[in-house]
Amino acid sequence: MSLDNIQLTPFLLQELFKKSLIELDASELHEERSSASSFTILGNNRKRIIILVADDETLYLPDEQLNFLLGILSACGLTMEDVAIVNTKKNRNLTYKAIELELKGASILLFGVSAAQINLPIEFPHYQVQSFNNQTYLAAPVLQEIQDSKVEKTKLWNCLKQFFAI
């Protein structure tokens, strides 16, 4: 392997270049800092789509599950620019109100995260699109379980088509 042909994944590129490569003047810098969330997120959240996961061992997701999630996003016509991945195990004070106020979430996907874990006052089963508080929710099992089951993949895909109007 030569150093001339190194290929970096989109995830690694985002991790390497977290800071802007362009110079900002003072007013732009202040605006950027004020819009920053107190939560650790992966992605730029341009379409206000929040993906909640729960993993004790990694900051966001293990590589295999992250790649599976990127495939799901791609099938939905989305990229990491459009979403924010939040690990509930690393962001302990995450509630549905914080998702609305700080992350400006409009669409929230819960993978292995229950409604009670984010203090959502309603319960709903997996694969049921649910509206509450001007937000749309979809709960599903953990990504590993979906990745290992063709039946679960089919259920998720059918719900995502409705969720994102594909």
ZITACOR-V470420 format. One record per backbone hydrogen bond with DSSP energy under -0.5 kcal/mol. CO is the residue of the C=O (numbers start at 0). NH is the residue of the N-H. E is the energy in kcal/mol with one decimal. If there is no record, write none. Layout:
co: (CO CO)
nh: (NH NH)
e: (E E)
//
This chain:
co: (1 2 5 8 9 10 11 12 14 24 25 26 27 28 29 30 32 38 39 40 41 44 47 47 47 48 49 49 50 51 52 61 62 63 64 65 66 67 68 69 70 71 72 73 78 78 79 79 80 81 81 82 83 83 84 85 85 86 86 90 92 94 95 96 97 97 98 105 106 107 108 108 109 109 113 113 114 114 115 117 124 129 131 134 135 136 137 138 139 141 141 142 143 145 148 149 150 151 152 153 154 155 156 157 158 159 160 161)
nh: (4 5 7 12 13 14 15 16 17 28 29 30 31 32 33 34 35 40 86 42 84 47 49 105 106 83 51 108 85 110 87 65 66 67 68 69 70 71 72 73 74 75 77 76 81 82 43 44 45 46 48 44 50 85 41 52 87 89 90 93 94 98 99 100 101 102 104 135 49 137 51 110 111 139 116 117 117 119 118 95 127 136 134 131 107 129 109 126 111 144 145 146 147 148 152 153 154 155 156 157 158 159 160 161 162 163 165 164)
e: (-1.0 -0.7 -0.5 -2.3 -2.2 -2.1 -2.5 -2.1 -0.6 -2.2 -2.2 -2.0 -2.2 -2.1 -2.3 -1.4 -0.9 -0.7 -0.5 -0.5 -3.1 -1.1 -0.6 -2.8 -1.9 -2.2 -0.6 -3.0 -2.9 -3.0 -3.1 -2.7 -2.7 -1.8 -2.6 -2.6 -1.8 -1.9 -2.7 -2.4 -2.1 -1.4 -3.2 -1.6 -1.2 -0.8 -2.1 -0.6 -2.6 -1.5 -1.1 -2.2 -3.1 -0.5 -1.9 -2.5 -0.7 -1.1 -1.0 -1.4 -0.5 -2.2 -1.6 -3.0 -2.4 -1.5 -2.8 -2.7 -3.0 -1.8 -3.5 -0.6 -0.8 -2.7 -0.6 -0.6 -1.0 -2.6 -1.7 -2.7 -1.0 -3.8 -1.4 -2.7 -3.3 -2.8 -3.0 -3.1 -2.8 -0.5 -1.7 -2.9 -1.6 -1.2 -2.1 -2.2 -2.3 -2.7 -2.7 -2.3 -1.9 -2.9 -2.0 -1.1 -3.2 -2.7 -2.2 -0.6)
//
